[in-house]
Amino acid sequence: MSELSKRDKEKIQRENEIIDKAEKLFCLNGFD
């Protein structure tokens, strides 16, 4: 069970990193 939640945490972390990168790209391109 802890293995699954560890995998879920890694997935969420990866998604958050992608969202952060996307937000930075939007800011650079002038989309707020």
Legacy VTK file of the C-alpha trace (Angstrom):
# vtk DataFile Version 3.0
C-alpha trace
ASCII
DATASET POLYDATA
POINTS 32 float
0.000 0.000 0.000
2.828 2.409 0.824
4.427 1.394 -2.506
1.326 2.573 -4.343
1.141 5.900 -2.511
4.875 6.409 -3.141
4.246 5.879 -6.856
1.265 8.238 -6.695
3.399 10.901 -4.986
6.037 10.597 -7.726
3.334 10.910 -10.402
1.830 13.984 -8.714
5.302 15.518 -8.322
6.017 14.977 -12.024
2.668 16.522 -12.999
3.342 19.522 -10.744
6.750 20.005 -12.388
5.103 19.941 -15.837
2.505 22.497 -14.671
5.274 24.735 -13.267
7.162 24.576 -16.579
3.988 25.328 -18.527
3.193 28.333 -16.315
6.736 29.678 -16.785
6.412 29.273 -20.565
3.070 31.101 -20.552
4.562 33.933 -18.472
7.532 34.210 -20.855
5.158 34.350 -23.818
3.079 37.067 -22.166
0.023 34.965 -21.317
-0.938 35.652 -17.724
LINES 1 33
32 0 1 2 3 4 5 6 7 8 9 10 11 12 13 14 15 16 17 18 19 20 21 22 23 24 25 26 27 28 29 30 31
